[in-house]
Amino acid sequence: MSKNAFAQAAALADALNAAETARAPIAPISRAHPAATELDAYAVQAFNIERGLKSGRRIVGRKIGLTSVSVQAQFGVNQPDCGILFADMEVPDRTEVPAGELIAPRVEAEIGFVIGKSIEHPDVTVAELVSSIAYAMPAIEIVDSRIVDWKINLFDTIADNASSARFVLGSTFHKLCGLDLRLCGMMLEKNGEPVSFGAGAACMGHPLNAVRWLARVMAQEGRPLRAGDVVLSGALGPMVPAAPGDRFTIRIEKLGDAAVSFQAKT
């Protein structure tokens, strides 16, 4: 990376971090940098990951985004993107997100995985991947954007840690044996009303396809998935906006449910 590119990435990371800290979204950063690439966006993301680590935050996993074919077409890409999960991003199942912590949160229903054995090889096979996964469980990803009104393109979302904010893991953990994650149905309820539907096949045809993609990318970069890592494999249906006082429950066939609330304003 050139000196100018390094300085630019650092400045954009500073702007995103300030927006998150102040809960004050900024204009799309891609507008001022129309020639910026996907690699440039990951460089911005990396600055804020390093900032987090230096402040004492701890990486516990990764999230995969853009796993839907229709969403990939919207962004003009043919593969997913990814971001980091820090330990302080976890919200325990059936608890609430404190008021005022996020800007414009949205909720997605996903299948989460816990890695049981490190995946070191970039040419990992499906069989090796399956043997390396300890558990699958229902998961909620709460995405947020530090970009005003969610007016994002591919550069904006990657730079912004793939628009990640919080995550919830359901309380039922399952071995993969006997599970057909491709056909499992999903329903997301908002305040008791069904608002989003989907199935495992919506995630790159099968959630394990997404996890395999991530495992290969991470191994190529020398940062392989390790035992204990959480992986959020991607949305099974449309994301839903959240407001103070809302309660969300996801139900995924064969895996169980998970729930989260957003604290009402006082």
Residue pairs with C-beta under 8 A, 6 or more apart in sequence:
1 9
1 43
5 40
5 43
6 43
8 33
8 40
9 40
9 43
9 44
9 46
9 47
10 47
12 29
12 33
12 44
12 47
12 159
13 44
13 45
13 47
13 48
13 51
13 159
14 47
15 26
15 29
16 26
16 29
16 44
16 48
16 146
16 159
16 160
17 48
17 51
18 24
18 26
19 25
19 26
19 103
19 146
19 147
20 103
20 146
23 100
23 101
23 102
23 103
24 103
25 103
25 104
25 145
25 146
25 147
25 148
25 149
26 146
26 147
26 148
27 147
27 148
28 147
28 148
28 151
28 152
28 153
28 156
29 44
29 147
29 155
29 156
29 159
30 36
30 152
30 153
30 155
30 156
33 40
33 155
36 155
37 155
38 77
38 81
38 154
38 155
38 158
40 155
41 154
41 155
41 156
41 158
41 159
42 158
42 159
44 158
44 159
45 83
45 84
45 158
45 159
45 160
45 161
45 162
48 161
49 59
49 84
49 161
52 84
52 86
53 59
57 86
57 87
57 88
58 86
58 87
58 88
59 84
59 85
59 86
59 87
60 85
60 86
60 87
60 90
60 228
60 229
60 230
61 84
61 85
61 229
61 230
61 231
61 232
62 82
62 83
62 84
62 85
62 214
62 218
62 225
62 229
62 230
62 231
62 232
63 82
63 83
63 84
63 85
63 141
63 162
63 164
63 167
63 231
63 232
64 80
64 81
64 82
64 162
64 210
64 211
64 213
64 214
64 231
64 232
64 233
64 234
65 80
65 81
65 82
65 83
65 157
65 162
65 163
65 164
65 234
66 72
66 75
66 77
66 79
66 80
66 81
66 154
66 157
66 234
67 80
67 202
67 203
67 204
67 210
67 233
67 234
67 235
68 202
68 203
68 234
68 235
69 204
72 78
72 79
72 80
75 153
75 154
75 157
76 154
77 154
79 213
80 204
80 210
80 213
80 214
80 234
81 154
81 157
81 158
81 162
82 162
82 214
82 217
83 158
83 161
83 162
83 163
83 164
84 161
84 164
85 164
85 167
85 230
85 232
89 164
89 165
89 166
89 167
90 166
90 167
90 168
90 169
91 97
91 142
91 166
91 167
91 168
91 260
92 168
93 168
93 169
93 170
93 171
93 258
93 259
93 260
94 171
94 258
94 259
94 260
95 260
95 261
96 260
96 261
96 262
96 263
97 105
97 142
97 166
97 260
97 261
97 262
97 263
98 263
99 244
99 262
99 263
99 264
99 265
99 266
100 265
102 142
102 144
102 165
102 166
103 144
103 145
103 146
104 144
104 145
104 149
104 150
104 241
105 142
105 143
105 144
105 165
105 166
105 241
105 242
105 262
106 142
106 143
106 144
106 150
106 239
106 240
106 241
106 242
107 140
107 141
107 142
107 143
107 188
107 190
107 239
107 240
107 241
107 242
107 248
107 260
108 140
108 141
108 142
108 143
108 235
108 236
108 237
108 239
108 240
109 138
109 139
109 140
109 186
109 187
109 188
109 196
109 198
109 235
109 236
109 237
109 250
109 252
110 139
110 140
110 141
110 203
110 232
110 233
110 234
110 235
110 236
111 136
111 137
111 138
111 139
111 181
111 184
111 200
111 203
111 207
111 233
111 236
111 252
111 255
112 136
112 137
112 138
112 139
112 167
112 169
112 170
112 230
112 231
112 232
112 233
113 133
113 134
113 135
113 136
113 137
113 207
113 211
113 230
113 231
113 233
114 133
114 134
114 135
114 137
114 173
114 228
114 229
114 230
114 231
115 132
115 133
115 134
115 225
115 226
115 227
115 228
115 229
115 230
115 231
116 132
116 133
116 134
116 135
116 227
117 131
117 132
117 134
117 227
118 132
118 224
118 225
118 226
118 227
119 128
119 129
119 132
119 215
119 218
119 219
119 224
119 225
120 219
120 224
121 128
121 219
122 216
122 219
122 220
123 216
124 132
124 212
124 215
124 216
124 219
126 208
126 212
129 208
129 211
129 212
129 215
130 176
130 208
132 215
132 225
133 176
133 211
134 175
134 227
135 173
135 174
135 175
136 173
136 174
136 175
136 176
136 179
136 181
136 255
137 169
137 170
137 171
137 172
137 173
137 174
137 255
137 256
137 258
138 169
138 170
138 172
138 250
138 251
138 252
138 255
138 256
138 257
138 258
139 167
139 168
139 169
139 170
139 232
139 258
140 167
140 168
140 248
140 250
140 258
140 259
140 260
141 164
141 166
141 167
141 168
141 232
141 235
142 165
142 166
142 167
142 168
142 242
142 260
143 163
143 164
143 165
143 239
144 163
144 164
144 165
144 166
145 152
145 156
145 157
145 160
145 163
146 160
147 156
147 160
152 160
152 163
157 163
167 230
167 232
168 258
168 259
168 260
169 230
169 258
170 250
170 255
170 256
170 257
170 258
171 256
171 258
172 255
172 256
172 257
174 254
174 255
179 254
179 255
180 200
180 254
181 200
181 206
181 207
181 208
182 199
182 200
182 201
182 205
182 206
182 207
183 199
183 200
183 201
183 253
184 199
184 200
184 252
184 253
184 254
184 255
185 197
185 198
185 199
185 252
185 253
186 196
186 197
186 198
186 199
186 200
186 236
186 237
186 250
186 251
186 252
186 253
187 194
187 196
187 197
187 250
187 251
188 194
188 195
188 196
188 197
188 237
188 240
188 248
188 249
188 250
189 195
189 248
189 249
189 250
189 251
190 240
190 242
190 246
190 247
190 248
191 246
191 247
192 247
195 240
196 237
196 238
196 239
196 240
197 237
198 235
198 236
198 237
198 238
199 236
200 206
200 207
200 236
202 235
202 236
202 237
203 209
203 210
203 233
203 234
203 235
203 236
204 210
204 213
204 234
207 233
207 234
208 233
210 233
210 234
211 231
211 233
214 225
214 231
215 224
215 225
218 224
218 225
219 225
225 231
236 252
240 248
242 248
242 262
243 262
244 262
244 263
244 264
244 265
245 262
245 263
245 264
245 265
246 261
246 262
247 259
247 260
247 261
247 262
248 259
248 260
248 261
249 257
249 258
249 259
250 257
250 258
250 259
251 257
